[in-house]
Amino acid sequence: MSDLTATISGRPPAADILDKKMKKSHAMISTGVVLAALVIGVGFIGINIARDFSGVTMGSIWPYALLVLALAIALGFEFVNGLHDTANAVATVIYTHSLEPNLAVVWSGLCNLTGVLLSSGTVAFTVITLLPVELILQVSAGAGFAMVFALLIAAILWNLGTWWFGLPASSSHTMVGSIIGVGIANQLMQGHNGTSGVDWAQATKVFKVLLISPVFGFVLAALIFLLSKWTIKYPALYEAPKGSAPPPWPIRALLILTCTGVSFGHGSNDGQKGMGLIMLILIGTVPTAYALNHAVTGADVQKFIVASQQAGTILDQHVDKTGILGSDPRTEVTDYIRTKQLQPDTILALRELVEDLNHEVSLYKEFKAVPPSQQTNVRNDMYVASEAIRLMEKNNNPAFTADETKSLNVYKAQVDKATKFIPTWVKVAVALALGMGTMVGWKRIVVTVGEKIGKEHLTYAQGASAELIAMFTIFAADNLGLPVSTTHVLSSGVAGTMVANGSGLQWSTLRNIAAAWVFTLPAAATLSGTLFWAFSRFTH
């Protein structure tokens, strides 16, 4: 029976080896840490939700039920993400005996938690920009909820399937595919050509990162491994572990350091993928509490007012004199975001939107003072104004000067501070879901990365080289605000070191990984598009 067949039929045979590495005392310690984190985390989440909901009145129990269901599905995606992806970070330290499995998984979970808590949220909102703008603005309506439920459930189903077969597929790739499926389905249902619902320029940018990062992982990990062979004359570094003995301390410290970096980076990057969707859920169900950032200070509001005046003056200088403003500036600006085509009335509508927002914010002095019935409208106006400015600068149409671009970016930053925020309790909830997923499902992916990519056992140098490249690739992508696949970077890095060492590759495993990579996008897109169609019919 092949390894893959054994995996399909039940438990991977190599899992027995991992079981032997685990110590009962360490299991008790890790269980205690996890329980303590759960108690503290759930308590923190509960206190903050209660504070956010104070003063919020909803007419029926239905919005609460919808909120609980939507959050459960969103956190379920993060749980599966942890079950699927985070295991990559601990594979090398476990297979080199640098850390006992229970301790490795808990340490990785804590580093993920830190990465999530310190994340900027840029990746979360980069993912959101791939969604059709009309569905984002309708997130509190049936179509908006159908969108969120469809893409999350599709991503969960595909991730669970690839995890069951022990294949290191990409949660990032899955999420992007699900978003594209919803966008195409939305346009097909509206009778258009089926493409304008997706921001293909933004999607292509994400595709390039997802495509190039595994190649980088393979090549750079191989080069780092060869460089270390030429420069670091330490024979033990290039040997496979002997028995269950841990490596010498310098090597052990390096492997633990790289595991720490990959885990932190995974939390900082991958942990954000569900955050933006969770915020859409919160905005859709409880706009009074989450449509606008109530933590913005009075000083920030004053900066917003000044920046609004400057932005209005700049836009006024670029207004097309032939433009005639329609009845609703937001509709005009939304059409520009959807079509990417500048019309004679686009700048005029954007200027009116900026001036109206300035008037409203000046009137209420702070965002939390905006009447509950107006919170969603103000948030939507801010969102389309920010997106329009982003697209105009990207397309260099109109041609703003350097000083004008700087002033518009200051205004955009103030708008984003009010709308693109993630409460700390959401980060804690995501971190807990990732951690729990890691503890439940780490063995399948660890076995694949540790034993089924190369024909020989992973050496210390190979593990360190693959982890180093994965760590720096994730950090670079995080700083650029781009989603990247921890899974593909690390598994390709391991493959690169195997080739560089002449260890040989298990092509059956690599074919399965490549097949999962190729089919992930169309499969996730088909799943999410079908679910969106079904949910949309139900909500209507």
Summary of the structure (lengths in Angstrom):
residues: 540
radius of gyration: 24.7
end to end distance: 50.2
largest distance: 79.4
contacts: 1997
relative contact order: 0.19
helix: 77%
strand: 0%
